[in-house]
């Protein structure tokens, strides 16, 4: 593991990224880049080599500006396209699929600020600036119960604190963190975008999880770092249901899991057909014609296809919710996303584990690196506890209790 203690040296601020014009162009670009990324995915996993060149390629192609609203010059691609794009990227390399996730989640929040704030930041994203993450902490406190010190000063704020799970921070130009206050008797949440080139920032590449090895999900340290008021936004928009902005967060996580599931299934198929010898009692001359193998592989395929249907349905409900912007539409999308998260996670972890009994001991050899699928699926599926999604869904369907805003449903 390499420890990096400096902010990223490269910056697309020196030039401009391509501007994606449509949903179709997004998928075309992502599909072509994913084919390139897949070639070295095993090597990156083995060596824990951060995908710097790959992220720069995504940036130059305009991927980080694809959801910028049309009023600010972007394509504002649909949630269906977002889900498909992340699924394609994650199939090629799930770490690369996860790195832009926070960017896509935090980008809409700049619309909550003043027009000049939104124009500036949306312009930067179209030019190739990337958002990382620096809002979670590695403590025993509950989420959003922070230990950081945030104090108001003239013209802005100063922050001191230590953050973890900083996915993509090493590649980022903006490091967002969140804070919660009681304002005029009501709870308010704000997001602060810190320029990654500011003095007082230390980034550590100290993520050593067994899976998702090169997501750069390590530590971010702020030491009396200044954040101007211009970089501070309300986290939620003043709309009928402010949660509509954040629906893509769960959708993208589901898409990453589906990408892992589909790639694991494809690799299992290739291994079974190309490498397996028939068992002694197999009535067929080829292993891939053994009835038990055929049946079990069919069951794995059903899981992947069911998850894919659920993901697309959830994405379509998000697009409906954003257009309607009412509580009922947002609730329908939230429930659909929870379904997709559960089904896609189950598909990824199950397929990545259960194709091994259909192969044999040789499939575990390091040269194939097939265990990366299980390590990636198992690690990524732990992002937020799925058991609580099931509880909140059960409590809604059985007792009519709406999932609370902080439920990840």
C-alpha positions, -999 to 999 in steps of 0.1 A, spaced: 0 0 0 13 34 -10 7 64 14 3 97 -5 3 128 16 -2 155 -10 -31 167 -29 -35 156 -66 -10 172 -88 -29 169 -121 -58 193 -128 -80 197 -158 -83 234 -150 -54 238 -174 -77 229 -202 -113 219 -210 -130 186 -211 -153 175 -240 -189 184 -233 -213 154 -237 -244 163 -256 -268 134 -251 -277 102 -233 -267 82 -263 -233 98 -265 -227 91 -228 -233 54 -233 -212 53 -264 -182 70 -246 -185 49 -215 -187 16 -234 -156 24 -254 -136 35 -223 -148 5 -202 -134 -18 -229 -100 -2 -223 -103 -2 -185 -111 -39 -184 -78 -49 -199 -57 -39 -169 -84 -43 -142 -67 -75 -128 -33 -59 -127 -46 -28 -108 -64 -51 -83 -33 -71 -77 -9 -42 -74 -33 -17 -58 -25 7 -86 -47 37 -86 -65 43 -119 -52 79 -125 -49 76 -163 -84 60 -165 -100 88 -144 -83 114 -166 -97 96 -197 -132 97 -182 -127 134 -174 -115 144 -208 -144 126 -224 -168 147 -204 -183 121 -181 -180 143 -150 -201 170 -166 -228 148 -181 -255 156 -154 -250 193 -154 -284 209 -161 -291 220 -196 -296 256 -184 -259 256 -176 -247 239 -208 -249 203 -198 -267 173 -212 -286 166 -179 -287 129 -188 -315 107 -174 -312 84 -144 -317 55 -167 -285 65 -185 -267 72 -152 -275 37 -140 -264 21 -173 -232 41 -174 -221 31 -139 -231 -5 -146 -209 -6 -176 -180 10 -158 -183 -13 -128 -184 -44 -149 -150 -34 -164 -135 -23 -130 -158 -17 -100 -133 6 -84 -134 29 -114 -172 26 -113 -173 38 -77 -149 67 -79 -173 91 -97 -202 81 -75 -198 109 -50 -193 134 -78 -227 125 -93 -243 126 -58 -230 160 -47 -231 178 -81 -268 187 -79 -264 205 -46 -248 235 -62 -282 243 -77 -293 251 -42 -271 282 -40 -273 316 -56 -273 319 -94 -237 330 -95 -226 301 -73 -244 276 -95 -230 291 -127 -194 290 -114 -195 254 -102 -215 239 -130 -190 256 -153 -161 241 -135 -177 206 -137 -182 210 -175 -146 220 -177 -135 188 -160 -134 195 -123 -141 165 -101 -158 162 -67 -144 137 -42 -157 129 -8 -147 139 27 -178 138 48 -177 104 68 -156 98 98 -139 66 112 -154 68 147 -180 49 168 -205 78 165 -236 76 144 -235 89 108 -236 127 106 -225 130 143 -192 147 134 -161 154 154 -148 180 131 -144 216 143 -161 242 121 -159 279 130 -172 310 112 -147 336 103 -148 367 81 -157 358 46 -161 321 52 -153 292 75 -123 273 89 -124 235 94 -102 211 113 -109 174 113 -102 140 101 -124 122 75 -124 86 62 -141 67 33 -129 96 12 -136 78 -21 -121 96 -50 -105 124 -29 -70 117 -44 -84 125 -78 -106 154 -68 -105 191 -72 -133 197 -47 -135 180 -13 -171 182 1 -180 178 37 -214 184 54 -224 200 86 -257 203 104 -270 232 124 -302 244 142 -312 276 124 -342 296 137 -355 266 155 -352 242 125 -326 217 115 -305 227 85 -278 208 66 -251 224 45 -224 212 21 -190 229 19 -168 225 -12 -131 228 -3 -106 235 -30 -83 205 -29 -53 228 -36 -59 247 -3 -32 247 23 -37 225 53 -51 194 34 -35 160 37 -47 131 17 -37 95 27 -40 66 4 -45 43 34 -76 23 22 -66 -13 25 -100 -31 22 -100 -66 7 -121 -54 -22 -126 -21 -41 -89 -18 -36 -82 12 -58 -111 35 -50 -88 59 -30 -113 56 -1 -87 66 26 -82 95 49 -86 133 44 -71 156 71 -82 192 73 -59 215 94 -74 250 98 -85 250 62 -104 280 49 -137 276 30 -152 308 15 -189 315 19 -192 313 -19 -184 275 -16 -212 267 9 -246 255 -2 -278 242 15 -277 204 12 -314 202 4 -333 223 -22 -364 243 -11 -387 220 -30 -418 198 -24 -396 169 -14 -359 178 -11 -348 142 -12 -354 140 -49 -319 153 -55 -303 124 -37 -321 95 -53 -292 87 -76 -270 78 -47 -286 45 -40 -292 39 -77 -255 42 -85 -246 18 -57 -271 -7 -71 -256 -2 -106 -221 -9 -93 -233 -42 -77 -251 -52 -109 -219 -45 -129 -200 -68 -106 -226 -95 -109 -227 -93 -147 -189 -95 -150 -187 -123 -125 -213 -142 -146 -194 -136 -178 -161 -147 -163 -178 -178 -149 -192 -187 -183 -158 -182 -200 -140 -203 -174 -165 -231 -174 -165 -233 -212 -128 -229 -217 -110 -244 -187 -131 -270 -170 -128 -307 -176 -158 -330 -172 -163 -348 -140 -160 -386 -140 -198 -392 -139 -208 -365 -163 -228 -382 -191 -217 -354 -215 -182 -351 -229 -180 -314 -220 -182 -298 -185 -205 -270 -197 -231 -296 -208 -233 -313 -173 -270 -310 -164 -263 -298 -128 -239 -271 -140 -264 -260 -167 -292 -258 -141 -272 -239 -115 -258 -215 -141 -294 -208 -152 -303 -198 -116 -274 -174 -115 -285 -158 -147 -320 -153 -133 -306 -134 -104 -286 -111 -127 -315 -105 -150 -340 -99 -122 -316 -74 -106 -312 -56 -140 -350 -53 -144 -353 -38 -109 -325 -13 -115 -340 0 -147 -374 3 -131 -359 23 -102 -341 46 -126 -373 53 -145 -391 61 -113 -364 86 -104 -369 104 -137 -406 105 -130 -400 118 -95 -377 146 -107 -403 157 -132 -432 155 -108 -413 167 -77 -440 156 -53 -439 134 -22 -457 104 -37 -434 102 -67 -403 105 -46 -416 78 -22 -422 55 -51 -387 61 -64 -372 55 -29 -390 22 -25 -379 11 -60 -343 20 -53 -343 0 -21 -356 -30 -41 -328 -25 -66 -301 -22 -39 -312 -54 -23 -316 -74 -55 -284 -61 -71 -263 -67 -39 -277 -102 -36 -270 -109 -72 -234 -97 -69 -225 -115 -37 -243 -147 -46 -230 -150 -82 -195 -141 -72 -196 -169 -46 -217 -196 -61 -200 -199 -95 -170 -215 -78 -188 -248 -69 -196 -251 -107 -159 -249 -115 -133 -265 -92 -102 -257 -72 -82 -245 -102 -106 -215 -105 -92 -202 -73 -57 -198 -87 -42 -164 -85 -36 -161 -122 -73 -159 -129 -80 -135 -100 -117 -146 -100 -119 -140 -63 -118 -102 -70 -155 -104 -79 -164 -117 -45 -141 -94 -27 -154 -64 -46 -191 -74 -42 -187 -82 -5 -169 -50 2 -191 -27 -18 -223 -43 -5 -214 -31 30 -218 6 22 -249 9 43 -266 -19 62 -291 -37 39 -308 -52 70 -321 -18 78 -335 -13 43 -354 -45 48 -367 -33 82 -379 0 68 -395 -17 39 -413 -41 62 -423 -14 85 -438 5 56 -457 -24 40 -468 -39 73 -474 -9 95 -477 20 71 -446 38 86 -428 59 60 -390 53 59 -374 83 77 -353 107 57 -320 94 70 -328 58 64 -310 54 30 -344 44 17 
